[in-house]
Amino acid sequence: MSSRDIMEQIEGYGRIREEMLVCRKYGIDYTVEKGHTARLMGLLHPRAVRLRVGTVVRETATASTLRMVPVEGYLPPFQAGQYINLFVEKNGVRTSRPYSISSAPHQTGYYDLTVRRVENGFVSDMLLDSVKPGDEFESTSPAGNFYFNPLYHEKSMVCLAGGSGVTPFMSMIREITDRGLDRTVHLIYGSRAEDDIIFHEELKDRAARYGGFSYTPVISEPSKSCSELGGFITADLMRKVLRDTNSKTYYICGPSGMYEFCMPELEKIGIPERRVRREMFGPPRDITAEPGWPEAIRGTAEFRVSVRGGRTVKAKAGEPVLTALERSGIVVPALCRCGECSMCRMKLLSGKVFQPRGVLLRKSDRDSGYIHSCAAYPLTDLEIML
């Protein structure tokens, strides 16, 4: 018995076969649409975006905003809280850094990137000291998951910012207040000194003009004349300024140390981890001070990193494997640079690395020997596969 004979015995086969014949005769030929979806996705999420510096705005003594306009065409849309990965070349090294977009999504003519100087910063010094209007850069499309989701997040938002971690919140605040969205926001912004608070005057003005937005700066090293709250963002401080801490979604953005500090404080006021959203800015300043770092290994210790089928480069224990590769001219795809997005993942064939807490390594990657190279520090000689 042939397969055709067997199919004929299945109930309903004849009717379905007739419908197939009708569709082939009168249906739509979708082959003419081939490639249309890819072209549409390319407009919304291009692989690369060419940007030009339109103007540079000095925010504080340590921070400036680069207003980036498209070299041609238009800018891809984004959600308030997302970032782009900006590619730069310095001293013959091509690298990239993620910068949150501080402008609002409805400002479609430009992206504002607010850059703060980092001590011994490889890229921030160049962007703050050398970049001028007219300079051109390449970046990725907007990315990241640090944004408001109406399906899961409460309309009442508490934003805990530290230093330049205020930048994604600035995009959210500008969008919510400019458009009159049905959300309430309380920004608690930690800064070292009162004269180094980014967007301070604008934040005070928006808090005075919009009832749904409240602003509380917290200064860790206040001067004698400082009128703002002093100290750190503790549980007691949050109880004092928020009064009602329930029915809210909490967002944390700043250096990794801030996340490590704030999470236990949120636990003290009864906030479960599922109601906390986070965005970390870069790797720890001193990885050797992280819990679990082996005391016998100094950050200046050097090891060899061998790329299977490629070169062998030197790497310091105190810097991520990704940074060592870039310094040697080996370009690795990267996006978040804080161990979250997995763009820079690579397979560790031999050797041992240290990965700090907070790295979002999938279980399948961990079981298969993959690492996030932007947050992996060599503890021995390594062999990797890109």
C-alpha positions as CSV (number, residue, x, y, z in Angstrom):
1,M,0.0,0.0,0.0
2,S,1.4,3.4,-1.0
3,S,1.6,6.4,1.3
4,R,-1.1,8.1,-0.9
5,D,-3.5,5.2,-0.2
6,I,-2.8,5.4,3.5
7,M,-3.5,9.2,3.5
8,E,-6.8,8.7,1.7
9,Q,-8.0,6.5,4.6
10,I,-7.5,9.3,7.1
11,E,-10.7,11.1,7.9
12,G,-10.8,14.6,6.5
13,Y,-7.8,14.2,4.2
14,G,-9.9,14.7,1.0
15,R,-11.4,17.9,2.2
16,I,-8.0,19.3,3.3
17,R,-6.5,18.3,0.0
18,E,-9.2,20.2,-1.9
19,E,-8.6,23.3,0.3
20,M,-4.9,23.1,-0.5
21,L,-5.6,23.1,-4.3
22,V,-8.0,26.1,-4.0
23,C,-5.4,28.0,-2.0
24,R,-2.7,27.3,-4.5
25,K,-4.9,28.6,-7.3
26,Y,-6.4,31.7,-5.6
27,G,-4.2,32.4,-2.6
28,I,-1.6,35.1,-2.1
29,D,1.9,34.4,-3.4
30,Y,3.9,35.4,-0.4
31,T,7.2,34.9,-2.2
32,V,6.9,38.5,-3.5
33,E,7.2,39.5,0.2
34,K,10.5,37.7,0.7
35,G,13.0,39.9,2.6
36,H,10.3,42.5,3.6
37,T,10.4,41.6,7.2
38,A,14.2,41.7,7.3
39,R,14.1,45.2,5.7
40,L,11.6,46.4,8.2
41,M,13.5,45.0,11.2
42,G,16.6,46.7,9.8
43,L,14.9,50.1,10.0
44,L,13.9,49.5,13.6
45,H,17.0,47.7,14.8
46,P,19.9,48.3,12.5
47,R,23.2,46.6,13.3
48,A,25.0,49.9,13.3
49,V,24.1,53.5,13.6
50,R,26.2,56.4,12.5
51,L,26.1,59.4,14.9
52,R,27.5,62.9,14.9
53,V,28.1,65.1,17.9
54,G,25.7,68.0,17.5
55,T,26.6,69.9,20.7
56,V,28.4,69.3,24.0
57,V,26.6,70.5,27.2
58,R,28.7,70.8,30.4
59,E,26.6,69.4,33.3
60,T,29.0,69.4,36.2
61,A,32.8,69.5,36.6
62,T,33.0,65.8,36.0
63,A,30.1,65.2,33.5
64,S,29.0,66.4,30.1
65,T,26.2,65.5,27.7
66,L,27.0,64.7,24.1
67,R,23.9,65.3,21.9
68,M,24.2,62.8,19.1
69,V,22.3,63.3,15.9
70,P,22.1,60.9,12.9
71,V,24.7,61.2,10.2
72,E,21.9,60.3,7.8
73,G,18.3,59.2,7.9
74,Y,16.8,58.9,11.4
75,L,17.5,57.3,14.8
76,P,16.0,54.0,15.8
77,P,13.3,54.2,18.5
78,F,14.0,53.3,22.0
79,Q,12.3,52.9,25.4
80,A,13.2,55.2,28.3
81,G,15.9,53.4,30.3
82,Q,17.7,51.8,27.3
83,Y,21.2,52.4,26.2
84,I,23.4,52.3,23.1
85,N,26.9,50.8,22.9
86,L,29.3,53.5,21.5
87,F,32.4,52.4,19.6
88,V,35.6,54.4,20.0
89,E,39.2,54.1,18.9
90,K,42.0,55.3,21.2
91,N,45.7,54.8,20.8
92,G,45.0,52.2,18.1
93,V,42.6,50.2,20.3
94,R,39.0,49.8,19.2
95,T,36.6,49.3,22.1
96,S,33.1,50.2,23.1
97,R,31.2,51.5,26.1
98,P,27.4,51.4,26.9
99,Y,25.8,54.7,27.6
100,S,22.2,55.1,28.7
101,I,20.2,57.6,26.7
102,S,19.3,60.4,29.0
103,S,16.9,62.2,26.5
104,A,13.3,61.2,26.3
105,P,12.1,58.8,23.6
106,H,9.7,61.3,22.1
107,Q,12.8,63.5,21.2
108,T,13.4,61.6,18.0
109,G,16.0,64.0,16.5
110,Y,18.8,63.1,18.9
111,Y,20.2,60.8,21.6
112,D,21.6,62.6,24.7
113,L,24.5,60.6,26.1
114,T,25.6,61.9,29.5
115,V,29.2,60.9,30.3
116,R,30.9,61.1,33.7
117,R,34.6,61.0,34.2
118,V,35.9,57.7,35.5
119,E,39.1,57.5,37.5
120,N,41.8,56.3,35.1
121,G,39.1,55.9,32.5
122,F,40.2,54.6,29.2
123,V,37.2,56.1,27.3
124,S,35.6,58.7,29.5
125,D,38.7,61.0,29.5
126,M,38.7,61.0,25.7
127,L,35.0,61.7,25.4
128,L,35.1,64.5,27.9
129,D,38.4,66.1,26.9
130,S,38.7,65.6,23.2
131,V,35.3,65.2,21.6
132,K,33.8,68.3,19.8
133,P,30.8,69.1,17.7
134,G,31.1,67.4,14.3
135,D,32.9,64.3,15.5
136,E,31.4,61.1,14.2
137,F,30.9,57.7,16.0
138,E,29.4,54.3,15.3
139,S,27.0,52.7,17.8
140,T,24.6,49.8,18.2
141,S,20.9,50.1,18.2
142,P,19.2,50.8,21.5
143,A,19.2,47.8,23.8
144,G,18.5,46.8,27.4
145,N,15.7,45.7,29.6
146,F,15.8,48.5,32.2
147,Y,12.5,50.1,31.4
148,F,8.9,50.2,32.6
149,N,6.7,47.3,31.6
150,P,3.0,47.9,32.2
151,L,2.3,44.2,32.5
152,Y,4.5,43.6,35.5
153,H,5.5,46.8,37.1
154,E,3.6,49.0,39.5
155,K,2.7,52.5,38.3
156,S,4.4,53.9,41.4
157,M,8.1,53.8,40.8
158,V,11.0,54.4,43.2
159,C,14.2,55.1,41.4
160,L,17.5,54.7,43.4
161,A,20.4,56.3,41.5
162,G,24.0,56.7,42.2
163,G,26.4,59.0,40.3
164,S,25.9,58.7,36.5
165,G,23.3,56.0,37.2
166,V,20.8,58.9,37.0
167,T,20.9,58.9,33.2
168,P,18.3,56.2,32.4
169,F,16.1,57.7,35.1
170,M,16.4,61.1,33.5
171,S,15.0,59.6,30.3
172,M,12.1,58.1,32.2
173,I,11.4,61.3,34.2
174,R,11.4,63.5,31.1
175,E,9.1,61.1,29.3
176,I,6.6,60.8,32.2
177,T,6.5,64.5,33.0
178,D,6.5,65.8,29.5
179,R,3.8,63.5,28.3
180,G,1.7,63.5,31.5
181,L,1.8,59.7,31.8
182,D,-0.2,57.9,34.5
183,R,2.8,57.1,36.8
184,T,4.3,58.5,39.9
185,V,8.1,58.6,40.4
186,H,10.2,59.3,43.4
187,L,13.9,59.7,42.6
188,I,16.4,59.2,45.4
189,Y,19.7,60.2,44.0
190,G,23.0,59.5,45.8
191,S,26.0,61.7,45.0
192,R,29.3,62.3,46.6
193,A,29.1,66.1,46.7
194,E,26.3,68.6,46.2
195,D,28.1,70.4,43.4
196,D,28.5,67.2,41.4
197,I,24.8,66.3,41.1
198,I,24.0,65.8,37.4
199,F,20.7,67.5,36.2
200,H,20.2,68.9,39.7
201,E,18.5,72.1,38.6
202,E,16.3,70.5,36.1
203,L,15.2,67.8,38.5
204,K,14.3,70.4,41.1
205,D,12.3,72.3,38.5
206,R,10.4,69.2,37.3
207,A,9.6,68.2,40.9
208,A,8.2,71.7,41.6
209,R,6.1,71.7,38.4
210,Y,4.8,68.1,38.3
211,G,2.8,66.6,41.2
212,G,3.6,63.0,40.2
213,F,7.4,63.4,40.5
214,S,9.4,63.8,43.7
215,Y,13.1,64.3,44.0
216,T,15.4,63.6,47.0
217,P,19.2,64.1,46.6
218,V,21.4,62.3,49.2
219,I,25.0,63.5,49.6
220,S,27.6,61.1,51.1
221,E,30.2,63.8,51.7
222,P,28.2,67.0,52.3
223,S,29.8,70.3,52.9
224,K,29.1,72.3,56.0
225,S,26.7,74.5,54.1
226,C,24.8,71.6,52.4
227,S,21.1,71.7,52.8
228,E,20.4,68.3,51.3
229,L,20.1,65.0,53.2
230,G,23.5,63.5,54.1
231,G,24.6,59.9,54.2
232,F,23.6,56.9,52.1
233,I,20.4,55.4,50.8
234,T,19.5,53.3,53.8
235,A,16.3,51.6,54.9
236,D,15.6,54.3,57.4
237,L,16.1,57.1,54.8
238,M,13.7,55.3,52.4
239,R,11.1,54.9,55.2
240,K,11.4,58.6,56.0
241,V,11.1,60.1,52.4
242,L,8.7,57.5,50.9
243,R,6.4,57.0,54.0
244,D,4.5,54.2,52.1
245,T,7.0,51.7,50.8
246,N,4.5,49.2,49.5
247,S,2.8,48.8,46.1
248,K,5.9,50.1,44.3
249,T,8.5,48.9,41.8
250,Y,12.0,49.7,42.8
251,Y,14.7,50.5,40.2
252,I,18.4,50.6,41.1
253,C,21.1,52.1,38.7
254,G,24.7,52.9,39.6
255,P,28.0,51.2,40.2
256,S,28.0,47.6,41.4
257,G,28.8,48.6,45.0
258,M,25.5,50.5,45.1
259,Y,23.5,47.5,44.2
260,E,25.3,45.4,46.9
261,F,24.5,48.1,49.4
262,C,20.9,48.9,48.5
263,M,19.6,45.3,48.2
264,P,19.9,44.5,51.9
265,E,18.4,47.9,52.8
266,L,15.4,47.1,50.6
267,E,15.1,43.7,52.3
268,K,14.9,45.6,55.7
269,I,11.8,47.4,54.5
270,G,10.2,44.2,53.2
271,I,10.7,44.6,49.5
272,P,11.0,41.2,47.7
273,E,13.7,40.9,45.0
274,R,11.0,40.3,42.3
275,R,9.9,43.9,42.8
276,V,13.4,45.3,42.2
277,R,14.8,46.1,38.8
278,R,18.5,46.8,38.4
279,E,21.1,48.2,35.9
280,M,24.7,48.2,36.9
281,F,27.3,50.5,35.3
282,G,30.4,48.7,34.5
283,P,32.6,46.2,36.4
284,P,33.7,46.8,40.0
285,R,36.3,49.5,40.5
286,D,38.6,47.1,42.4
287,I,37.8,43.5,41.7
288,T,40.3,42.3,44.3
289,A,38.1,43.8,47.0
290,E,35.1,41.7,46.0
291,P,34.0,38.8,48.2
292,G,35.6,35.5,47.1
293,W,38.7,37.0,45.4
294,P,41.7,34.8,46.2
295,E,44.0,36.7,48.5
296,A,47.1,35.2,47.0
297,I,46.6,36.8,43.6
298,R,47.2,40.5,43.2
299,G,45.4,42.6,40.6
300,T,48.7,43.3,38.8
301,A,49.5,39.6,38.3
302,E,49.9,38.8,34.6
303,F,48.7,35.7,32.8
304,R,48.5,34.4,29.2
305,V,45.2,34.2,27.3
306,S,45.4,31.9,24.3
307,V,42.7,32.2,21.7
308,R,42.2,28.8,20.0
309,G,43.2,29.2,16.3
310,G,44.5,32.7,17.0
311,R,47.0,34.7,19.1
312,T,48.2,34.6,22.7
313,V,47.9,37.9,24.6
314,K,48.8,39.1,28.1
315,A,46.1,39.8,30.7
316,K,46.2,41.3,34.2
317,A,44.2,39.6,36.9
318,G,42.6,42.9,37.8
319,E,41.0,43.6,34.4
320,P,38.3,41.7,32.5
321,V,39.4,39.3,29.8
322,L,37.4,41.4,27.3
323,T,39.5,44.4,28.1
324,A,42.8,42.5,27.7
325,L,41.7,41.2,24.3
326,E,40.7,44.7,23.1
327,R,44.0,46.2,24.2
328,S,45.7,43.7,22.0
329,G,43.5,44.5,19.0
330,I,41.2,41.5,19.2
331,V,37.6,42.8,18.7
332,V,34.9,40.9,20.5
333,P,31.2,41.7,20.2
334,A,30.0,43.4,23.4
335,L,27.1,45.4,24.6
336,C,26.4,45.9,28.3
337,R,29.9,45.4,29.6
338,C,28.6,44.4,33.1
339,G,27.9,40.7,32.8
340,E,24.2,40.9,31.9
341,C,23.6,40.7,28.2
342,S,25.8,37.7,27.2
343,M,26.9,39.4,23.9
344,C,30.6,38.8,24.8
345,R,30.3,35.2,25.9
346,M,33.1,32.9,25.0
347,K,34.0,29.3,25.9
348,L,36.6,28.7,28.5
349,L,38.6,25.7,27.4
350,S,41.2,25.6,30.2
351,G,42.2,27.8,33.1
352,K,40.3,29.5,35.9
353,V,38.5,32.9,36.1
354,F,36.8,34.9,38.8
355,Q,33.3,36.2,38.1
356,P,31.8,38.6,40.7
357,R,28.3,38.3,42.1
358,G,25.6,39.7,39.9
359,V,26.8,38.2,36.6
360,L,23.7,36.9,34.9
361,L,25.3,33.7,33.4
362,R,22.7,31.3,32.2
363,K,22.8,27.8,33.7
364,S,23.2,26.2,30.3
365,D,26.3,28.4,29.6
366,R,27.7,27.7,33.1
367,D,27.3,24.0,32.6
368,S,28.9,24.2,29.1
369,G,31.9,26.2,30.3
370,Y,31.0,29.6,28.8
371,I,31.9,32.9,30.5
372,H,30.9,36.5,30.1
373,S,34.3,38.0,29.2
374,C,33.4,41.5,30.3
375,A,33.0,40.3,33.8
376,A,35.6,37.4,33.9
377,Y,39.0,38.0,35.5
378,P,41.9,35.6,34.9
379,L,43.3,33.7,37.9
380,T,45.6,31.4,35.8
381,D,46.7,31.1,32.2
382,L,43.7,30.6,30.0
383,E,42.7,29.0,26.7
384,I,39.5,30.4,25.2
385,M,37.4,29.9,22.1
386,L,35.7,33.0,20.6
